Amino acid sequence: MKNNIITPKYKNGIFLRQNQSFVCRKGRITKSQLQSIKEYWSLFGINYQLTPINFRSVFKYNYPIILDIGFGSGESLVQTAIHSDHYNFLGIEVYQSGIGSCLRFAYVSNLENLKIIHYNAIEVIENMISNHTLSKIQIFFPDPWPKKRHHKRRMIQYIFLKKILKKLIFGGILHIKTDSKEYASYILNTIKKIDNYLNLSDTNNFIKDSIPNIKTRFEKKAYFLGNQIFNLVFQSKF
């Protein structure tokens, strides 16, 4: 998979090391996953670039755009795209194994409303997504980095939440899901500091009850372990 654009960050001539939580990673990858990347990337993949995506040119139909950040194996993303065929889906994932699996699922399902990017989500959002173009952003089971010394590695922080707010259309939805109560509380308290996010919970808190959806592997595992699922759902209100 050719996707090798590097955008180093500097401050006063000093290189700033990127947060390692969401840079591209190879990890364990099977031969079939690698083969899927070779065969199907040209059908569903979008290489990282420094200019905004023209969604009308990359998708067959001009449907509302849903961004899925960190889709894992891609199975639930593909199933959601199948059952929501009047939406276009853009997925971002840093693990090649997830990219390979998702490409295979997408090809077998003959999808026309899914594209994926293998890159750092923060840079994709900064450089490839125009403001006020996304109908929904979903982030399901992001790494909570539970140890306090690792909290800086968390993707969902104040600056990130401010950035993605600009990408939503008026009335657009941000849906975050986690089985970490501490992380859910952290996100809730952080987002309260940002204007123009409307909490859709009746209690202005997180939604404890399950929202109907096609479950990810992490969600299935959480249910199996008896962990509570916390849904945080917000609407942009510019």
Secondary structure, DSSP 8 states (H G I E B T S, - for coil): --------EEETTEEE---TTSS-B--S--HHHHHHHHHHHHHHB----SS---HHHHSSS---EEEEE--TTSHHHHHHHHH-TTSEEEEE-SBHHHHHHHHHHHHHTT-SSEEEE-S-HHHHHHHHS-TT-EEEEEEES-----SGGGGGG-S-SHHHHHHHHHHEEEEEEEEEEES-HHHHHHHHHHHTTSTTEEE-STTSS-B-S-------HHHHHHHHTT---EEEEEEE--
